[in-house]
């Protein structure tokens, strides 16, 4: 993926939203792309089938009113955050999502839809070059983020996780985690847009992380065919944790972006036993591209 024309940014709330907007605007400018910001409002009526038996009609009505109030609050807060950010960045024109095709890039749109977020977001992600998501660390376990995982498992497109704090500058140093799997291959392809313009690219590999498939030397040859010069480094686990070692290697390289395959093992196994994907989701302070 060496050309980027559409970036989807779902914003379920304002949590870590400023950092995601900063990164999204930077991407739109860098690639001359359209940034499509999407907020999905839950419908209070969807609560009724989930309420279960034993609740009176009045209790169900109260649950629906509460859900609708919460949905309205989130929509209001997200829209206000976007308005402030757009006013501070007038060089990226605001257009409707249907008008983006006929206007010069970069551009941005803001859309609110009603429905089930886990269905609507992946559907829109399938016709985006990648989906940028706010860092899901919002006071609950990061690995349970519904938006990130819905896109990762049900869109067929890469997911880029923004850092927690607003990033400074463009992505200049790119790390690609390689273990020979189809998931890491998809991440490699997704990272080409950044690697092609980066000032330095490094392929990271680890004996404890490698699966059957091509090695790091083969990745360097592949990148060279795309005109991308890179080096490779074998990193050790830290405290016997591959994920911790991977992030340490990114820090040593002063990387702005890490591209990696996600959930080479099943998500259930990683949730129970831990894993590289889970560790990176919970501890990364840089922008992370994931594919599976």
Phi, psi and omega in degrees: 000092181259352176238134179239125180238335180220129178240125177264131176235094175284134180233091181290334180204184179271359180299121182058021185288325181296319179296320179294318178296319178300312180294321180296316178295321177299317179296317181300317179293316185296317185264356186061049189244168174265128178260110182259105180269130186228125173246129179254119177271128175288148179263122181305332180293341178289346180287327187306310181295342182266353187292332178083176180279160177092359178255137178285165178301323180294322180292321177295318178299320180293320177298319180294319178295319180296317179295321180293321178297315180296319179298317180296321180295315180298316181298317180297314183295318180296317180296319179296318178298316179296317180300318179296318182291319180296322179295329180277351181228062186289351181285348175254105187293143177271126180228169172283155183294337180273345182265355186298330184298326187264006184245157178292149177268155001278165177205169181219147174227154178232123184229139173243126177236154176256140177151203181264116186302319183292348175259317185289315184297310178299325179298317178289328181294331183296337177247034173236152179291323169201163178249126177263126180241143173299152177301128188280008178284094183232038178093359176233173183298127186299319187293353179263008183302121183288317183296310182300314184287328177298316179291317183299320185265344190227019179241334184075011182236159179293153173244133176246120180265121178288156175288173181288324183250151182304124181285155178250125176081180182272168176281119183241336184234121190242130172251138178240115178278127185234131174222013174086359184272166175298326180295317179290331175295317179296321178293320177302313180296319180294334183275353184301326181300322179276318183298327182296335182245004183285155176276342178204138181228135180227134174264123181255132179218158184213136181302322181285350184256339187289138172246183176295140179142185181300154179263181183297325179299322178294326178295319178299319178296319179297316179296322180298325177296335177268008180076022183249118177272131182215163170239173179230145180223132173271124182254148177268153170299152175248125185055037179063021180245116182293319180299318178295320178294323179296314180292328176294320178294323176296319179295318178300326182276352185058045183289144173264336183219135171244125174252131183207153171286153183240138174055056170297325167268167181296151179297323180298316180299319181291324179295323183278312188260348188088172180175174183297314181301312183297318181297316181295317179301323187272341188234350185292136175250007179242172177290134183233127172260129179234143175219157174210000000 
